[in-house]
Amino acid sequence: MKKNTLTYILIIAIIAALIVMGNYFIKPRYDKETVNPYSLKIDSIGEIAAQNYCDVTSSTINIRVNEAIAITVDNNNNIYVSGDNKIIIYSPKGEKTNEFATETTATALVMTEKNVLIAAFKNNVEVYSSEGKLIQKWSDLSEHAYITSVAVKNEKIYLADAESALVYVYTLDGKLLKTIGNKVNKEELSSFILPSFYFDVAIGTDSTLWVANTGRHKLVNFNDAGEILYFWGETSSGVDGFCGCCNPSHFAIMNDGSFITAEKGIVRVKKYSENGKFECAIAGPKHFEQGSTGLDIAINSDNEILVLEPLGKKIHVFKLKK
């Protein structure tokens, strides 16, 4: 019995030795000088080739704001930034000219055609003169609302509520006119998928509403009735697409109808045609602090692109060359 046991052990040892030797001679051996062809090269993700960049000039404005959230401009190209429970006003050259306190930090800002500042907070709206005088304060929208973006056109205010994944249409004095996004069918693009609290709205040159359906990597265009007119956007880590949980995180519309988008994760600012065709990248990861998010965008009357970088405490100003 003992002899049989030893024989079995010897046979198993010989088989194991043959397997090890076979693996050694048959399988490729990787050392420090050998590149693994199956390794994931994540360092290249997000890199933008030189030929894909726009031809731009750029400058920066340093801001002393610890938790900047939103940016907008008035008709005279003065710059308004919310952060640290106040709104700070800068001249077009970036010189601080004024500031005024708010109870909490505004989560979104927009200027009307008449130079009236609309400041949205988590669950309410306040209206100010361009100098910071409080004109009106709305009643709270909802205890659970979280407004992340505001747009205005033709005496209507559009509020993006990321908590409920809805867009509300109000009059300037706070009367609710319409709600967009409350479709029962979650497969429809008019039902917004928001994995995180990035939910942006803007008004197109034709006065229609554009909404970032971030979980679907789409920008969606609506008419006054809340019906979809058009949409665009592709899911891709390539420079022409959007990827990650929720992009584009922010966007703005140029005077010619083209789009400027900002992304989180792979931090990029890009330009698309009015039909959603990728044209060029304005800025990539190398232009921002690592881990930057919340790149809110404003466009002034000179078609300059202002990108708020909260982490770097900067406003980047980009000007497309003709």
RAQUI-V791097 format. One record per residue. N is the residue number from 1. SS is DSSP state (~ for helix, > for strand, _ for the rest). OMEGA is omega in degrees with one decimal (999 if undefined). Layout:
N;SS;OMEGA, N;SS;OMEGA
This chain:
1;_;178.9, 2;~;-179.9, 3;~;178.2, 4;~;179.9, 5;~;179.2, 6;~;179.3, 7;~;178.4, 8;~;-179.7, 9;~;-179.9, 10;~;-179.9, 11;~;-179.8, 12;~;-179.9, 13;~;179.6, 14;~;179.0, 15;~;-180.0, 16;~;179.6, 17;~;179.1, 18;~;178.5, 19;~;179.7, 20;~;-179.9, 21;~;178.5, 22;~;177.7, 23;~;-178.1, 24;~;-174.5, 25;~;-175.6, 26;~;-177.3, 27;_;176.7, 28;_;179.3, 29;_;-178.7, 30;_;173.9, 31;_;-176.1, 32;_;-177.5, 33;_;-175.9, 34;_;179.1, 35;_;177.0, 36;_;-177.2, 37;_;-178.1, 38;_;-178.2, 39;_;179.6, 40;_;-176.9, 41;_;-174.2, 42;~;-178.9, 43;~;-177.2, 44;~;-179.0, 45;_;179.5, 46;_;176.3, 47;_;-177.3, 48;_;179.1, 49;_;-175.5, 50;~;-176.9, 51;~;179.9, 52;~;178.9, 53;>;172.4, 54;_;172.9, 55;_;-174.0, 56;>;164.0, 57;>;-177.0, 58;>;174.2, 59;>;179.8, 60;>;173.5, 61;>;178.3, 62;>;-179.3, 63;_;178.7, 64;_;-178.3, 65;_;-176.2, 66;_;-176.7, 67;_;178.0, 68;>;-177.4, 69;>;-170.2, 70;>;179.6, 71;>;171.6, 72;>;178.4, 73;>;176.4, 74;_;-176.0, 75;_;178.7, 76;_;178.8, 77;_;168.8, 78;_;-171.8, 79;>;-179.9, 80;>;-179.8, 81;>;175.8, 82;>;178.6, 83;>;176.0, 84;_;178.6, 85;_;176.0, 86;>;173.2, 87;>;-176.3, 88;>;-179.0, 89;>;177.8, 90;>;174.3, 91;_;176.9, 92;_;179.2, 93;_;177.3, 94;_;178.5, 95;_;178.9, 96;>;-177.5, 97;>;-177.1, 98;>;170.5, 99;>;175.7, 100;>;-174.2, 101;>;172.3, 102;_;-176.8, 103;_;173.9, 104;_;-179.3, 105;_;177.8, 106;_;-178.9, 107;_;178.3, 108;>;-179.9, 109;>;170.9, 110;>;178.8, 111;>;178.3, 112;_;178.9, 113;_;179.8, 114;_;177.9, 115;_;172.6, 116;>;-176.3, 117;>;173.8, 118;>;179.1, 119;>;177.4, 120;>;175.4, 121;_;-174.7, 122;_;-175.8, 123;_;175.2, 124;_;-176.8, 125;>;173.9, 126;>;-177.7, 127;>;-176.3, 128;>;166.8, 129;>;-179.6, 130;_;177.6, 131;_;176.7, 132;_;177.6, 133;_;-179.2, 134;>;-179.8, 135;>;-175.8, 136;>;174.2, 137;>;-179.7, 138;_;169.0, 139;_;179.8, 140;_;-178.6, 141;_;-179.2, 142;_;178.8, 143;_;-173.9, 144;_;-178.4, 145;_;172.9, 146;_;-176.2, 147;>;-178.6, 148;>;-178.6, 149;>;178.3, 150;>;176.3, 151;>;-177.7, 152;>;176.7, 153;>;175.4, 154;_;176.8, 155;_;176.4, 156;>;177.7, 157;>;-179.4, 158;>;-178.0, 159;>;176.5, 160;>;-179.9, 161;>;-176.4, 162;_;-179.8, 163;_;-178.5, 164;_;-177.5, 165;_;-179.7, 166;>;171.8, 167;>;179.8, 168;>;176.6, 169;>;-176.7, 170;>;165.8, 171;>;-179.1, 172;_;-179.7, 173;_;170.7, 174;_;176.5, 175;_;-178.8, 176;>;-179.8, 177;>;-171.6, 178;>;173.1, 179;>;-179.5, 180;>;175.6, 181;_;-176.4, 182;_;176.3, 183;_;178.5, 184;_;-179.3, 185;_;-175.6, 186;_;178.3, 187;_;-178.8, 188;_;179.7, 189;_;176.7, 190;_;169.9, 191;_;-168.6, 192;_;176.6, 193;_;-173.9, 194;_;179.0, 195;_;177.1, 196;_;-173.1, 197;_;170.1, 198;_;-170.8, 199;_;-169.9, 200;_;175.3, 201;>;176.4, 202;>;179.7, 203;>;179.7, 204;_;-179.5, 205;_;176.9, 206;_;177.6, 207;_;176.1, 208;_;-174.8, 209;>;170.8, 210;>;-178.0, 211;>;175.7, 212;>;173.9, 213;>;-163.1, 214;~;179.1, 215;~;178.0, 216;~;-179.5, 217;_;-176.9, 218;>;164.5, 219;>;-172.0, 220;>;-176.7, 221;>;-178.1, 222;>;171.0, 223;_;-175.8, 224;_;179.9, 225;_;-179.0, 226;_;179.1, 227;_;-178.7, 228;>;176.2, 229;>;-173.2, 230;>;172.2, 231;>;176.6, 232;>;179.4, 233;_;-180.0, 234;_;175.7, 235;>;-178.1, 236;_;173.4, 237;_;176.0, 238;_;-173.6, 239;_;-177.9, 240;_;-176.5, 241;_;177.6, 242;>;179.8, 243;_;-177.7, 244;_;-174.7, 245;_;-162.9, 246;_;179.3, 247;_;-1.6, 248;_;-177.8, 249;_;177.6, 250;>;173.5, 251;>;175.8, 252;>;-176.0, 253;>;-178.8, 254;_;-178.8, 255;_;179.8, 256;_;178.9, 257;_;177.3, 258;_;-173.1, 259;>;168.7, 260;>;-177.5, 261;>;173.6, 262;>;-178.1, 263;_;171.5, 264;_;-174.4, 265;_;166.0, 266;_;-169.7, 267;_;-177.8, 268;_;170.4, 269;>;-171.6, 270;>;178.9, 271;>;176.4, 272;>;176.8, 273;_;180.0, 274;_;176.7, 275;_;177.1, 276;_;178.0, 277;_;179.0, 278;>;178.5, 279;>;-179.7, 280;>;176.8, 281;>;178.7, 282;>;179.4, 283;>;179.5, 284;_;-177.2, 285;~;-177.8, 286;~;-177.6, 287;~;-173.1, 288;_;173.7, 289;_;178.7, 290;_;-179.4, 291;_;-179.8, 292;_;173.9, 293;_;175.4, 294;_;-178.5, 295;_;178.6, 296;_;-172.5, 297;>;171.7, 298;>;177.5, 299;>;178.7, 300;_;-174.7, 301;_;175.4, 302;_;-178.1, 303;_;171.9, 304;_;-176.8, 305;>;-179.6, 306;>;-178.4, 307;>;178.5, 308;>;175.8, 309;>;-176.3, 310;_;-176.5, 311;_;179.9, 312;_;-178.4, 313;_;-176.9, 314;>;163.8, 315;>;176.4, 316;>;179.4, 317;>;-178.6, 318;>;177.7, 319;>;177.7, 320;>;176.7, 321;_;179.7, 322;_;999
